[in-house]
Amino acid sequence: MFTGIIECTGKVVFIERERSNMHLSVESPISSELKIDQSVSHNGICLTVVEKNENSHKVTVIDETISRTNLDKIQKGSILNIERCLKVGARLDGHMVQGHVDEVATCIDIIEERGSWRYFFKGTEAVKKLIVNKGSVCINGVSLTVAKVDQLIFQVAIIPYTYENTTFKELNIGDIVNIEYDIVGKYILKNYLS
């Protein structure tokens, strides 16, 4: 379980394909503190640390995860949002995030608003059912408040701190992002449809 409050960013320094799996080596300020078998969110995807050294750590991504996320677009040098799992008893500053990406969405516009930024994303029909104005959404692992939603398009507003300390400053129009819908909304929808 995560909160969507990013600890740092990491850089992909090596990618290896092994059959249908992908191994990523990521260099980050917290790599040396991680433990083998620890769950760590990488762009909102819960991945297990399988190796580590002083400056980097390695995770393995299976085909199921690759098919549901933006990891097929990752290259050497790509920057990822990194967050360790929530500690019991710690403050929940973001919202409850599982690290289980539901689907991807496309960034369709970015507007600079005199010191903050507004990002527009287009998703699938799930947006209509699972995103609400002023509700929570997780984009590339970042817990955000929905500024507005209209059919398949939703907006989030980004403050300077989030812009500077996450991958939002790297995001361009046309980029694909990982989306995890609010778990509370998913359970309510499932119960309502049953």
TADA-V227294 format. One record per residue. N is the residue number from 1. OMEGA is omega in radians with two decimals (* if undefined). NEAR is the number of other ideal C-beta (glycine too) atoms within 12 Angstrom. Layout:
# TADA-V227294
n:N omega:OMEGA near:NEAR
n:N omega:OMEGA near:NEAR
This chain:
# TADA-V227294
n:1 omega:-3.11 near:23
n:2 omega:3.13 near:39
n:3 omega:-3.07 near:28
n:4 omega:3.04 near:39
n:5 omega:-3.00 near:30
n:6 omega:3.12 near:40
n:7 omega:-3.10 near:30
n:8 omega:2.98 near:27
n:9 omega:3.11 near:32
n:10 omega:-3.13 near:39
n:11 omega:3.06 near:29
n:12 omega:-3.10 near:32
n:13 omega:3.13 near:25
n:14 omega:3.07 near:24
n:15 omega:3.12 near:26
n:16 omega:3.07 near:19
n:17 omega:3.06 near:17
n:18 omega:-3.02 near:15
n:19 omega:-3.12 near:11
n:20 omega:-3.12 near:15
n:21 omega:3.05 near:21
n:22 omega:3.06 near:31
n:23 omega:3.12 near:29
n:24 omega:2.96 near:41
n:25 omega:-3.04 near:32
n:26 omega:3.09 near:44
n:27 omega:-3.14 near:29
n:28 omega:3.13 near:36
n:29 omega:-3.11 near:21
n:30 omega:-3.09 near:27
n:31 omega:-3.10 near:33
n:32 omega:-3.12 near:15
n:33 omega:-3.08 near:18
n:34 omega:3.11 near:36
n:35 omega:3.04 near:18
n:36 omega:3.13 near:16
n:37 omega:3.12 near:16
n:38 omega:3.07 near:24
n:39 omega:-3.13 near:26
n:40 omega:3.10 near:40
n:41 omega:3.07 near:48
n:42 omega:-3.06 near:49
n:43 omega:3.09 near:49
n:44 omega:-3.12 near:45
n:45 omega:3.11 near:43
n:46 omega:-3.13 near:31
n:47 omega:-3.11 near:42
n:48 omega:3.07 near:27
n:49 omega:-3.11 near:34
n:50 omega:3.06 near:25
n:51 omega:3.06 near:22
n:52 omega:2.97 near:25
n:53 omega:-3.03 near:18
n:54 omega:-3.00 near:13
n:55 omega:-3.06 near:20
n:56 omega:3.06 near:26
n:57 omega:-3.07 near:39
n:58 omega:3.07 near:34
n:59 omega:3.10 near:42
n:60 omega:-3.12 near:29
n:61 omega:3.14 near:36
n:62 omega:-3.06 near:21
n:63 omega:3.12 near:17
n:64 omega:3.14 near:15
n:65 omega:3.13 near:30
n:66 omega:-3.07 near:27
n:67 omega:-3.09 near:16
n:68 omega:-3.00 near:22
n:69 omega:3.10 near:37
n:70 omega:-3.09 near:34
n:71 omega:3.09 near:37
n:72 omega:3.10 near:20
n:73 omega:-3.08 near:22
n:74 omega:3.09 near:36
n:75 omega:3.01 near:17
n:76 omega:-3.09 near:15
n:77 omega:3.10 near:16
n:78 omega:3.12 near:29
n:79 omega:-3.11 near:30
n:80 omega:2.99 near:44
n:81 omega:-3.08 near:44
n:82 omega:3.04 near:45
n:83 omega:3.00 near:41
n:84 omega:-3.10 near:33
n:85 omega:-3.12 near:28
n:86 omega:3.04 near:27
n:87 omega:3.07 near:12
n:88 omega:-3.14 near:8
n:89 omega:3.12 near:6
n:90 omega:3.09 near:14
n:91 omega:3.10 near:10
n:92 omega:-3.03 near:18
n:93 omega:3.14 near:18
n:94 omega:2.99 near:32
n:95 omega:-3.08 near:27
n:96 omega:-3.10 near:26
n:97 omega:-3.10 near:42
n:98 omega:-3.02 near:28
n:99 omega:3.11 near:36
n:100 omega:-3.07 near:27
n:101 omega:3.13 near:36
n:102 omega:-3.12 near:32
n:103 omega:3.08 near:30
n:104 omega:3.04 near:32
n:105 omega:-3.11 near:39
n:106 omega:3.03 near:28
n:107 omega:-3.07 near:34
n:108 omega:3.09 near:23
n:109 omega:3.07 near:21
n:110 omega:3.13 near:25
n:111 omega:3.05 near:18
n:112 omega:-3.03 near:16
n:113 omega:3.08 near:16
n:114 omega:3.06 near:8
n:115 omega:3.01 near:13
n:116 omega:-3.09 near:21
n:117 omega:3.05 near:28
n:118 omega:-3.14 near:27
n:119 omega:-3.13 near:40
n:120 omega:-3.13 near:32
n:121 omega:3.05 near:39
n:122 omega:3.13 near:30
n:123 omega:-3.12 near:34
n:124 omega:3.11 near:21
n:125 omega:3.14 near:12
n:126 omega:3.13 near:25
n:127 omega:-3.12 near:31
n:128 omega:-3.04 near:19
n:129 omega:-2.93 near:23
n:130 omega:3.09 near:34
n:131 omega:3.12 near:41
n:132 omega:3.07 near:23
n:133 omega:3.13 near:15
n:134 omega:3.03 near:17
n:135 omega:-3.13 near:27
n:136 omega:3.02 near:33
n:137 omega:3.11 near:46
n:138 omega:-3.13 near:47
n:139 omega:-3.08 near:46
n:140 omega:3.08 near:49
n:141 omega:-3.10 near:46
n:142 omega:3.06 near:44
n:143 omega:-3.10 near:36
n:144 omega:3.05 near:40
n:145 omega:3.11 near:27
n:146 omega:3.13 near:33
n:147 omega:-3.12 near:28
n:148 omega:3.05 near:22
n:149 omega:3.12 near:29
n:150 omega:-3.10 near:18
n:151 omega:-3.09 near:15
n:152 omega:-3.06 near:22
n:153 omega:3.07 near:25
n:154 omega:-3.08 near:40
n:155 omega:2.97 near:33
n:156 omega:3.09 near:42
n:157 omega:-3.05 near:25
n:158 omega:3.08 near:33
n:159 omega:-3.11 near:20
n:160 omega:-3.13 near:17
n:161 omega:3.13 near:16
n:162 omega:3.13 near:30
n:163 omega:-3.07 near:26
n:164 omega:-2.99 near:17
n:165 omega:3.07 near:23
n:166 omega:3.14 near:40
n:167 omega:3.14 near:36
n:168 omega:3.12 near:36
n:169 omega:3.12 near:22
n:170 omega:-2.99 near:22
n:171 omega:3.14 near:34
n:172 omega:3.04 near:17
n:173 omega:-3.11 near:16
n:174 omega:3.12 near:16
n:175 omega:3.11 near:29
n:176 omega:-3.14 near:28
n:177 omega:3.06 near:44
n:178 omega:3.13 near:45
n:179 omega:2.92 near:43
n:180 omega:3.12 near:43
n:181 omega:-3.12 near:39
n:182 omega:-3.09 near:31
n:183 omega:3.13 near:26
n:184 omega:3.12 near:19
n:185 omega:-3.14 near:28
n:186 omega:3.13 near:26
n:187 omega:3.11 near:16
n:188 omega:3.14 near:17
n:189 omega:3.13 near:20
n:190 omega:-3.14 near:14
n:191 omega:-3.13 near:10
n:192 omega:-3.10 near:11
n:193 omega:-3.10 near:10
n:194 omega:* near:7
